[in-house]
Amino acid sequence: MAKNKEKSDKDLSSSINIGISEEDRIAIADGLSRLLADTYTLYLKTHNFHWNVTGPMFNTLHLMFEAQYTELALAVDLIAERIRSLGIPAPGTYSAYASLTSIPETEGVPKATEMIKLLVEGQESVTRTARSIFPIAEKANDEPTADLLTQRLQVHEKTAWMLRSLLEE
């Protein structure tokens, strides 16, 4: 049964004619899959920190982290739908995300300041991943993916700046 599903996905993918070659669609989807994994991993980390933050900045960080994980939850849907628009199945399991992400898992419950530092690193990782997809999207004249990447870069760069600002003495 799985072979028939793979065959039908492959047949559907090769019959798509949106002005982007199958090879380029696959390469773009591979990059977007890494972006999806990074975004989902950052979502999970941010949600974890929202639940477990303590200390004098509790209310500020609890609310900030909630806004951030809510935005990330919406983003994973947009990224996955772009992958599907290219005719490629989107990854959707923890094991797939673990193999694709550039963001390390955080063990235990760090102090609030460490949480902020880890989220800055995560935001910057997602930014680097998004930026790395541009060359293939531009080569393929894939404006919708380039637009999505631009929007994600704006969000992640701004969020990293806001988090870094909390670390200033």
Buried (B, 14 or more C-beta within 10 A) or exposed (E): EEEEEEEEEEEEBEEBEEEBEBEBBBBBBBBBBBBBBBBBBBBBBBBBBBEBBEEEBEEEBBEBBBEBBBBBBEBBEEBBEBBEBBBBBBBEEEEBBEEBBBBEEBEEEBEBEEBBBBBBBBBBBBBEBBBBBBEBBEEBEBEBBBEBBEEBBEBBBEBBEBBBEBEEE
